């Protein structure tokens, strides 16, 4: 074999890999395991070395290498070009010429492909993939021999030379074999990776495909169709079909040309499901043969699969554990916990963790086992998106739902959804889902949903209010530290019971609104504007009434010029209080102020955080809101608008009932309407009661903090928020053996450090928040697309507000542009003409309140707060979900 110059690449033949190169040897191995490989022969490296020796080119190469070592990089191409010319023009030996001709005739192919097979190519540590030349569509012997020489001299391209130089290869010992292979004119072609080359994940197979020759894919001129298939069961986990505008084919002269793909075919999938699974199955066979992850080239011609090449994936990273592949995200959490979480709040959330979700999961026959539902990254709360994906995939019909359609222009959310779509079953957390039990239980679940009547919600609310009255009547100052610590844990238990009582009910009743949208769309030809108007001006919503009551407070102040003057004087609340108390009707105004604080003073930005001061603790902030409302009087009348909305809602509902002649449809509409309205009220009002309980816990913590500070255990009262509840209990019971001040100091430093960092909204595995680079924003766009959640169209000046606890105010007729909103933002809604949010959902707080106030709202508009500037004129279309920057 060592003397052979040209050899046939047959499965039955012994092959010297050093002579033919890894690429040619791999084709033989592919044939031996029964895969279809185009017939081929190989001009060995021995023939190449003979060509160099007989034509005295070895000396020429050594001279060129010496010259290149002294030549500046910019001048190297000239030296290499001359060397390539000398190698190409040198005559082939008679023996190699004759053997090549014999094998070419035996091949009997109409056209051939001539491919380089460098003997150092496709090593496990280094890959020369794409560096050496390939020639397709060769139709005669003369052109074939010319192509062989061109493959030889591709050793001396600048790219190949510099790669060898960088990796320490001896230029004089490098060798080249050349494969001559029957050309396959494919209908589709592509590559297969038996492991993800980026993540290192080995549990799935990645298949990329395009029409025609694979050159279009390799060159990046076409985005391929992409499939992710699980190795364990050949299940197709992901299927992404791209628009393939061009394909590469051979023209009549045997040259590769690009041609457009007809529009009706460009978005058609290259492969059917059977072909995808067949390719995956054969790829597993290839990986087993070679014993490591493979990068495989394939082609399909007349429904037959051919393998053209297989080489190791050299750049693959280490295989990641399932934990390293978990995807975490802050989406849907930022309106609840937008900031760094203090240790005391985190310990509370950990106590509540199981019952936040487990009751609903049990109803769905799902056991999460030990999978965490949420966690902390860079001090902030993230939910386990991989876990929720696993849960959603258990539910019937979820695989066919397009979750992207409501993502709007929020690129981070789109990125999250793309990452989740590409997860395989092996990537997802191991949860238990009893499908048979779920199917058997489904009728009971449906009955349970029907049984979750608005009356049941009212009962839950009444019980929550009674519970809060019990806690609010507690004389905290009379309790010992140990009793107070125990009360904190009892309050958490009550919080826990409240969640268990209302979570399943809330889930079922909130589903009425999407169902109402479907009914209105199908039966009333609604474009979604009608549905949101049916939820406007309901009244009785605690969050919404916090703003209307604040407006009434401004109106009351306006009724007395002296009081209004005192409020607008610019003094702090303490001085203003003193001044107002001395005025006629001052006591009346202060009584209304106290009533407002008693009813709504528990609210604030990021209400679940125990550390955050409430409105009743920050009267200067509320005073600022009253002043801004006073400036809006006469320019808008939200109370009158509110009354009109209620009348319009009733008239609209009556009109819908008249249009629905079918009594069954009318009954369904009425039930869904009532559930949607009551569901919106319940969501906001039960949340308000939860926050009242949080406030009681905060008051007890402040009292404990004050006592511990007086004892010298803490430096400041609010140091208490940097302890966990287990620490607090031990201190209160006098059992601690900790350096409390040192613990607090360490945690405060960490808290401050996390505050200075803005981590990404989506994290895969563990993340280094210090390395996060924010996305680049195109500030020149003037049309932004989002998700319409409250109907109507409004134009006005933008008011960009990033936090709801600053002095920034929304003036009458302005459009609020915010990153997200929670109940602490509600006062900004009342004078606003519309609301735009970077992120949100159909059932998020801002969407519900916008519908209640009857103002247009668009969410998931992407980084709007970084694009729109305060004072710019913008238009918000709450019907189509479009935000336009007008000037």
Buried (B, 14 or more C-beta within 10 A) or exposed (E): EEEBBBBBBBBEEEBBBBBBBBBBBBBBBBBEBEBBBBBBBBBBBBBBBBBBEBBEBEEBBEEBBEBBEEBEEEEBEEBBEEBBEBBEEBEBBEEBBEBBBEBBEEBEBEBBBBBBBBBBBBBEEBBBBEBBBBBBBBBEBEBBBBBBBBBBBBBBBBEBBBBBBEEEBEBEEBBBBBBBBBBBBBBBBBBBBBBBBEBBBBBBBBBBBBBBBBBBBBEEBBBBBBBBBBBEEBBBBBBBBBEBBBBBBBEEEBEBBBEEBEEEEBEEBBBEEEBBBBBBEBBBEBBEBBEEBBBBBBBBBEEEBBBBBBBBBBEBEEBBEBEBBBBBBBBBBBBBBBBBBBBBBBBBBBBBBBBBBBBBBEBBBBEBEEBBBBBBBBBBBBBBBBBBBBBEBBEEEEEEEEBEEBBBBBBBBBBBBBBBBBBBBBBBBEBEBBEEEBEEBEEEBEEBBEEBBBEBBBEBBEBBBEBBEEBEEBEBEEBEBEEBBBBBBEBBEBBBBBBBBBBBBBBBBBBBBBBBBEBBBEBBEBEBBBBBBBBBBBEEBBBBBBBBBBBBBBBBBBEBEBBBEBBBEEBEBEEBBEBBEEBEBBEBBBEBBEEBBEBBBBBBBBBBBBBBEBBBBBBEBBBBBBBBBBBBBEEBBBEEBBEBBBEBBEEBBEEBBEEBEEEEBBEBBBBBBBBBBBBBBBBBBBBBBBBBBBBBBBBBBBBBBBBBBEEEBBBBBBBBBBBBBEBBBBBBEEEBEEEBEEBBBEBBEBBEBBEEEEBBBBBBBEBEBEEBEEEEBEEEEEEBBBBBBBBBBBBBBBBBBEBBBEEBBBBBBBBBBBBBBBBBBBBBBBBBBBBBBBBBBBBBBBBBBBBBBBBBBBBBBBBBBBBBEEEBEBBBBBBBBBBEBEE
